Every structure is written in structure tokens, then in C-alpha cells.
């Protein structure tokens, strides 16, 4: 059984919600068997005298009901549907109880139709006291019979309704303690709408295209065994247009054997953000310190980290670290020579530069590890504590943190790799380009030999820094990440409060000569924001995560994929999710036009 916490039932007249519901309906039985496609299912929401209630788990629509509330056939439950991925948890029964309570407030009769082949639904309705009152042969499709059922509280003439006691205009929020335990009913009836039928139709059609193209891109990748699962959230202006979870959060055990019951993905699943840590945590931390006047982006790093005062590193500034132009090594197996944070910081300070300072952009994990060190030195707090107290708590990001397994909280977490096979290859395979004369690949053997789930995948972050690093280590959800993105989209404002000054936001989101911002990528050649308009920004993470933000369209796309759960491909690489990212970004941009 799924917990009821976080589930809500709410009345909707939003065409975008209708599109999501029609999509769910067209992908489940009995509508599949009856040959009802999306367009046909969308017609279920047409007409007057209907109420449409959606069942949400947080922001995600996981089921809905359509009821006839007036006319000759009032009290008719036209459609009741639960998403395939959430069936078997008693949600259909909860919605049916809700329908009964709602209808019996104004009518003694409840009607419902069920296809004769839909045995489980038929048995459910009989268990609820519905009785067969008629058969409709060939009603929807030749060869199929629809069964008309009724549940009654008595003759109409003797029935006293509570509907007479209520006005048409009302807005209320009540707990349904005896009807649907733990589920909240939200009712908001609209008096009028200035939106034309053409506008509504256009909105529904655009949403339908977006949903179809996003679902196709992700579901095809899952069907082709390229990824195990994903979570997507698309937001336009102040509206979350689409949130959906796909596939599995964990599909295989350490031996790459299919789990008897794979862990299903949910929109609340926690993901290892990998390098999204660089922008969600570290870059935002540096923003705050700059905004408070505690540091400047053009300060030399040596002002805070004495090891960078050597002749080759003296010219490196915080800006260089943020833009990956410091000339620092892109990667180094720090855990071969360091086993804790202090040793790690000391080692990076001793390593020689690989490129001239400021000459070119070379993406570096080590540079952001140093930024994490600067945050700790300036703030006097550990990186995780600084970010918790100054970013995550103020923004309401309750599920964003390092080392989630140490909290004792019961998180749903997406699994990543089977130990660290890719980093093992980086150390041992000369073709990867990470051979160092002082490193003997066999001198260290502390590799993990289990499925990583709640432990950061990144080896340096885990083995050398205890799971907390400026380059990797954060875990989060789409809902939490959206809060940070919204703050950036709103030029640093959160509600009426200026969380970070607009000037600082602009400084960090202004392109440099390499077409990127401070921390954030801004080059539209990137697949996750291909051909995006000026001012767009985003980032990716090695585990399969990505954020794309298009301020010009008021658009944000958060796509979290746990690609490493599929294991390495024969090539020794993980599946590259860029085609999925590109398809999703393209669909979202087309939705905006």
C-alpha cells in the first residue's frame, strides 16, 4: 500500500490537467482494449454539468474521476482511472469512496458503467454495493458489452439532499477523515472564464504534444534498455506544465540480475545529482558569499588558500575556478593519496597545473573542490552545514542534502552504479588519459562492491571527502530543484524576499569569452539546451541529471535519469542520455511557441 501522506484530490478545470488525464486514460485498460486513443479520451472532459477531480501525489497527477453532476443522469461516474504505475495500492477504492460521498450529497443514486471484460473493476464495484441494472451491447465498440450498475440510498421522492444547503460559489479545504483517509479535498469552482474555446483547444493540444513527445523519448529509452527510469518536470512561467516519473529507481542487484520486484520511480525519488552539485550547492554558496561582500569573484584564490600562492597558481582567481579556466587538472584519483578532506585540499594545492591560467576552458572537478574549500574557510562552517543553513532551509528544499543514509530518514532513492567500475577503468586504462607517474593503479584497492544507493557515486567525493564535496555529493528531488531554479529565474527573489541580489545573479549569468557563465553552462551548443535563446543556462551531472533554464520563455526543464543502473555498455562507457535531453528540450521549446 502506498502511504496517503502527500495525496490530494482536487477539482480542476485546467485544460492542461485534462490532457494529462487523457494521456493516462489512453495508456490503460479498459480504454486500450476498446481502442480509445488520446484524442478520443480527451473528449471525456467535454460538455457541461461535469466535475473533474484529479488525484495528485505531490505535483504529479496519478488518477482522476469524471462525474455527471446535473441533468437526467446526474450522479453518474463517467470515468475513474488510476495510472498504471500506481495500480494495486487501493487508490481506485479511495476515489470511489470519494465519489460516493460527493454524489450522495445531492442524489440518492450512483451510476457507473464497466466493460464486461474488466472483471477486476466489476468485482470492486460489486464489493461497494453496486448492482447490475442493464446491459449495453455494442455500445462503445462492436463485440463488447458495457454493464450499467447502480448503487442507491432510496427513492428520489423521499431523498433529502445536502446540496440545497450549498451555494454554487464556494471555496473550501477540508479533511475527509471518514471518506478518504489522509487525502485532502480541494474545491475551487469557477464562475466564469475569459478564455475562448479556441485558446483552450490550442492549450490542450500543445500540452498533449509535449506530453506525447517527452513520454516517447523517455519510454523508448527505457524499452530499449538504455536507461532504467527517469523523472521529468517542465515549468512555464508560474505553472508546472508536466511532472512525471518513469520506470525503475532500482532495477538490478550487484550481479546485474533483475530484481524480483524492481523499485518503482516516483516524482519524489531522491537522485544523486553528481555535478549538478557544482551549481545547486557550490555556485549558489559562492553567490551568497559574494552578495554578502565576504568575497569577490576576482579575488585571487591564494587570498583564502595559501597553497595557491605558488608562482604557477598565483594568478588563479575565484572566477577562473567557476569558469573552469584555472588550468587545473580535469580529474585526478585523489583517494590514492588522500583519505580525508584536509589531505584532499592539501594534495590539490600541491598538484601541478595542466594548462596556462585563463587560456582555455577545461572542465575540472578539482577546481570546484577548491571552491568548496573556500566556502568552508570564509564561512567557518563545513560545506554541508553552510549549504543546509544558508540555501536549503531558507528555500524550503527539505530533501536536498549530502549523505542521505546518515540522516535516518526513509528516502526513496534512485540507485546508480555497481561500485565504481568506470573510475576503476579511468585509473587502469591508459586510453582514458588519466595516467600519472606517481600513481600505481594497484597501490590502492578500497573500491566499493555493491549497488550504490544513497552514497555518492563520485569516487573522489566518497573515498577522499566523506561524501561532501564542492564537485559532487548532493542528493535532491525535482520539487526541491525547482525551488532553486525559480529563485534564479526570478532574479534572486523568493516571494517578496530578495534571497540573492539581482546584480549578483546577473554577474553569474553573464557569458564569458568561452560562452559560459560563472558555474552555470550557457553555451547553446550543449545538447541539453540546444540552440537556446540568449540568456539560457543549465548544467548536467554524470549520473544522468540535468537542468535547463530558458528565461526568455519563462521555461525550466529538470530531467533526472539514473542511467548508471543499467551498467557499463560493451564499450566501457555508460549510455549517453544526450539524445533524450535534446528531444525533451526540443519538445519543451515547441510548447512555448
C-alpha positions, -999 to 999 in steps of 0.1 A, spaced: 0 0 0 12 35 -8 11 60 21 -17 86 19 6 114 30 11 139 2 -20 127 -18 -47 152 -26 -79 152 -46 -88 185 -62 -113 198 -86 -98 211 -119 -110 229 -150 -74 233 -163 -71 221 -199 -35 211 -192 -47 187 -165 -73 173 -189 -45 165 -213 -25 146 -187 -56 127 -176 -64 118 -212 -29 106 -217 -32 83 -186 -65 71 -197 -53 62 -232 -24 42 -218 -45 19 -195 -72 -7 -198 -101 -8 -205 -95 21 -229 -66 3 -246 -88 -28 -253 -116 -5 -265 -93 12 -290 -96 47 -275 -66 68 -284 -56 101 -268 -79 123 -289 -109 101 -281 -101 101 -244 -98 138 -244 -135 141 -254 -144 126 -220 -138 160 -205 -161 179 -229 -196 190 -220 -214 208 -193 -226 196 -159 -194 176 -152 -169 177 -124 -133 165 -129 -112 157 -99 -76 148 -101 -57 127 -76 -22 140 -71 9 127 -54 27 160 -47 25 177 -81 21 145 -102 -14 135 -114 -18 98 -107 -55 93 -112 -88 111 -118 -126 109 -118 -152 125 -141 -187 128 -126 -220 140 -141 -235 164 -115 -267 177 -132 -293 166 -157 -313 135 -161 -283 112 -154 -268 131 -125 -248 110 -101 -231 92 -130 -194 83 -125 -184 86 -161 -147 78 -157 -125 66 -129 -89 59 -137 -56 53 -119 -22 55 -136 -8 20 -145 23 26 -124 2 32 -92 -24 5 -95 -27 -21 -68 -24 4 -40 -61 9 -32 -62 43 -49 -92 33 -70 -112 24 -39 -103 57 -23 -115 76 -53 -147 56 -55 -154 63 -18 -149 100 -25 -173 98 -55 -199 82 -33 -197 109 -7 -198 136 -33 -228 122 -52 -249 112 -22 -248 149 -11 -272 157 -39 -286 124 -53 -297 90 -39 -284 72 -70 -249 65 -81 -244 51 -116 -214 36 -133 -206 17 -164 -180 -10 -167 -168 -31 -196 -178 -68 -193 -142 -79 -198 -130 -57 -169 -135 -83 -142 -114 -66 -115 -133 -33 -118 -167 -52 -119 -158 -70 -87 -147 -38 -70 -180 -21 -78 -200 -51 -65 -179 -51 -33 -191 -15 -29 -227 -25 -32 -234 -17 -69 -259 -38 -86 -263 -46 -123 -294 -29 -138 -287 -33 -175 -265 -43 -204 -255 -21 -233 -243 -44 -261 -220 -30 -288 -223 4 -270 -187 16 -275 -172 -10 -298 -187 -39 -317 -184 -72 -298 -181 -55 -264 -208 -51 -237 -210 -23 -212 -226 -31 -179 -247 -4 -162 -245 -5 -124 -264 14 -97 -260 19 -60 -289 36 -43 -298 52 -10 -336 51 -17 -363 67 -38 -357 101 -52 -390 114 -38 -380 107 -2 -344 118 -5 -332 149 13 -300 162 -2 -274 184 13 -268 201 -20 -296 226 -13 -277 240 16 -247 250 -5 -242 278 -29 -226 274 -64 -197 297 -55 -176 283 -27 -140 276 -19 -131 252 9 -105 229 21 -115 200 43 -100 168 56 -120 137 45 -115 118 77 -142 92 71 -143 92 34 -108 91 21 -83 88 50 -54 111 47 -65 126 14 -73 163 12 -101 176 -9 -95 210 -26 -126 225 -43 -125 257 -63 -155 264 -86 -151 290 -113 -178 315 -120 -167 324 -155 -138 322 -179 -124 347 -204 -105 320 -223 -121 312 -256 -127 277 -268 -100 281 -294 -75 291 -268 -84 262 -246 -82 238 -275 -48 252 -285 -35 249 -249 -47 213 -246 -33 203 -280 1 219 -272 2 202 -238 -8 169 -255 21 172 -280 46 180 -252 34 150 -231 35 127 -260 70 137 -272 85 137 -237 69 103 -229 81 89 -262 117 100 -257 119 86 -222 98 55 -226 116 44 -258 149 47 -240 135 25 -212 121 0 -236 154 -2 -254 172 -9 -221 192 23 -223 180 37 -190 161 22 -161 140 52 -152 136 90 -150 117 119 -135 108 150 -156 94 184 -146 87 211 -171 76 245 -158 64 275 -178 62 308 -160 44 301 -127 28 268 -139 42 233 -136 32 220 -170 42 184 -166 57 162 -139 61 125 -145 81 95 -132 91 66 -154 104 31 -150 125 20 -120 146 36 -94 165 4 -90 162 -25 -115 192 -47 -108 213 -61 -79 251 -60 -78 253 -91 -100 232 -73 -126 203 -96 -120 169 -82 -124 152 -76 -90 121 -98 -84 102 -66 -77 121 -35 -91 118 -3 -71 95 19 -90 104 55 -97 83 83 -82 83 120 -86 96 122 -50 126 99 -56 159 113 -44 187 114 -71 225 116 -68 229 149 -85 266 143 -94 279 175 -110 247 194 -105 262 198 -70 286 223 -86 257 247 -95 230 238 -70 253 239 -40 287 253 -46 279 280 -71 250 292 -51 272 293 -20 297 314 -38 269 337 -50 258 342 -14 293 350 -1 298 375 -30 264 390 -23 273 395 14 306 411 5 327 383 21 345 375 -12 348 389 -47 348 368 -79 381 383 -90 399 377 -57 430 355 -61 424 321 -47 456 324 -27 439 350 -5 419 321 10 440 291 2 478 298 8 488 268 -13 477 287 -44 503 314 -37 530 294 -56 543 310 -88 522 288 -112 490 293 -93 492 329 -80 472 343 -110 442 319 -104 411 338 -92 377 325 -80 363 335 -114 388 311 -130 376 282 -108 340 290 -115 346 291 -153 369 261 -155 397 282 -168 422 279 -139 443 253 -158 438 228 -130 438 191 -138 404 180 -150 405 149 -128 428 130 -105 423 100 -83 427 119 -51 417 89 -30 450 72 -39 469 98 -19 442 113 4 417 98 28 400 129 42 391 165 34 422 181 48 445 157 30 425 163 -2 427 201 0 465 199 6 470 175 -23 452 196 -48 473 226 -38 504 206 -45 494 192 -79 509 210 -109 487 229 -134 480 212 -167 471 243 -187 481 280 -187 458 300 -164 428 316 -183 439 303 -217 411 278 -223 381 261 -207 388 226 -194 361 213 -172 376 204 -138 362 186 -108 392 197 -88 385 234 -93 351 231 -77 366 210 -48 387 241 -41 356 263 -43 341 241 -16 372 247 5 369 284 1 333 283 13 344 265 44 373 288 51 353 320 46 321 309 64 337 289 92 312 261 85 316 228 68 303 228 33 272 207 41 263 228 71 267 261 52 245 249 23 219 235 46 216 266 68 220 292 40 204 276 9 183 246 15 164 255 47 157 291 35 144 279 2 124 251 16 145 224 -1 138 198 26 151 169 6 184 183 -7 214 171 13 247 152 14 249 116 27 211 109 29 217 75 45 232 91 76 201 111 84 179 81 94 151 94 72 132 70 50 140 83 15 131 67 -18 165 69 -36 175 61 -72 203 36 -74 233 44 -95 263 22 -103 276 -13 -92 305 0 -72 328 23 -93 336 4 -125 340 35 -146 365 51 -122 384 18 -119 387 19 -157 399 55 -156 428 45 -133 437 13 -150 431 20 -187 458 42 -203 435 50 -232 414 71 -208 442 96 -205 444 97 -167 478 80 -161 501 97 -136 536 87 -129 532 88 -92 501 66 -92 504 29 -94 468 16 -102 473 -14 -79 486 6 -49 450 12 -36 421 -12 -36 393 4 -15 367 1 -42 330 -4 -32 315 -38 -43 278 -32 -40 250 -12 -56 253 25 -48 221 38 -34 223 68 -12 261 70 -14 275 95 -39 288 78 -70 317 101 -74 349 84 -61 367 115 -50 337 128 -31 332 95 -14 366 79 -8 386 112 -2 360 136 12 334 115 31 306 122 7 307 160 9 325 179 -19 322 210 -39 322 190 -71 297 162 -62 278 147 -34 243 164 -32 211 144 -35 178 160 -43 144 158 -60 127 176 -89 105 195 -65 134 208 -45 155 217 -75 126 236 -89 127 259 -59 163 269 -66 156 273 -103 126 295 -95 148 317 -74 173 322 -102 145 327 -128 130 354 -105 164 373 -104 171 361 -69 137 368 -54 117 343 -33 82 356 -29 87 392 -16 122 385 -3 154 392 -22 174 360 -15 203 370 -37 206 404 -53 197 408 -89 232 423 -95 248 391 -83 225 369 -103 234 389 -134 271 387 -127 269 349 -125 246 345 -155 266 367 -179 286 348 -206 324 349 -206 346 346 -237 341 309 -237 303 313 -239 296 302 -203 286 319 -170 301 315 -136 294 279 -126 265 276 -150 269 265 -186 254 289 -211 267 277 -245 237 268 -267 258 241 -284 251 218 -254 225 191 -263 205 197 -231 198 233 -243 205 231 -280 200 264 -299 185 280 -268 180 318 -269 204 342 -253 205 341 -215 197 304 -212 217 284 -187 219 249 -173 241 220 -162 244 183 -163 255 155 -139 274 123 -147 247 101 -131 223 114 -158 209 145 -142 203 179 -160 188 213 -156 179 236 -185 166 271 -179 153 295 -207 145 328 -190 134 343 -224 105 318 -224 99 315 -187 108 279 -191 127 254 -170 133 217 -175 146 194 -148 154 159 -161 168 133 -137 179 99 -151 196 71 -132 215 58 -163 243 40 -143 218 14 -130 220 -2 -165 257 -8 -160 285 -1 -185 280 -8 -222 304 -31 -241 324 0 -250 331 6 -213 310 37 -213 276 44 -197 247 52 -221 249 89 -231 215 104 -223 221 135 -245 196 123 -272 169 121 -245 178 155 -232 178 170 -267 144 155 -275 129 167 -242 143 202 -246 131 205 -282 95 194 -272 95 220 -243 107 248 -266 80 239 -292 54 240 -264 64 276 -257 59 287 -293 
